Amino acid sequence: MIGEFEYLLIAATLRLGEEAYGASIRREVEEATERPCSIGSLYTTLDRLEAKGLVTTWMGEATAQRGGRAKRMVSVTAKGVESASAFYRAISRVSRDISWEAR
């Protein structure tokens, strides 16, 4: 089973679609969690997800707004969707009938 941070990166990547690259994924995760996301942790985890076959990455076009640097683009594989779905189902099942506000 994937971990929480791996799930967050896969979910953010799916949300972003064709606009999924390091900085945009980081921004999406920070907005969702209201916590900082280090760029080192993000890329280390993307490397791990790619090694597991859950995402693919490639270098996009160099852009003027990035000083001629290319973006590392990210896409979720079918295996990644399956793994994230399994994680979500497990969290949903274990959380059923729990009200965190009442605690």
C-alpha positions, -999 to 999 in steps of 0.1 A, spaced: 0 0 0 12 35 -7 18 61 20 0 93 28 24 116 11 26 93 -20 -12 95 -21 -12 133 -19 13 135 -48 -7 111 -70 -40 129 -62 -25 164 -69 -10 151 -101 -44 138 -113 -61 170 -104 -35 191 -123 -36 169 -154 -14 183 -182 -2 211 -158 13 186 -134 50 194 -127 71 198 -96 62 233 -85 25 230 -94 22 197 -75 40 212 -45 16 242 -45 -15 219 -47 -3 198 -18 5 228 3 -29 243 -3 -47 210 5 -27 203 37 -20 238 48 15 227 55 48 233 38 61 207 13 98 207 7 109 204 -29 134 177 -19 107 155 -3 85 160 -34 112 150 -59 125 121 -37 89 108 -35 83 113 -72 114 93 -79 101 65 -56 67 66 -73 83 63 -107 105 34 -96 73 16 -84 56 23 -118 29 46 -103 39 77 -122 60 86 -152 80 118 -156 97 135 -185 113 169 -192 89 194 -208 98 223 -230 121 250 -217 102 282 -210 112 319 -210 94 325 -177 116 298 -161 148 313 -174 151 287 -202 148 258 -178 125 228 -186 98 216 -163 98 180 -150 63 169 -160 44 141 -142 16 117 -152 -1 90 -132 -1 55 -146 -30 30 -145 -11 12 -117 -9 46 -98 -46 52 -101 -52 17 -88 -29 21 -58 -43 55 -49 -79 42 -52 -70 13 -29 -55 37 -3 -86 60 -5 -110 30 -1 -90 18 30 -90 53 46 -128 56 39 -136 22 54 -115 27 85 -130 62 90 -166 51 85 -189 64 113 -163 85 129 -170 122 136 -137 140 143 -156 171 153 -171 154 183 -138 144 197 
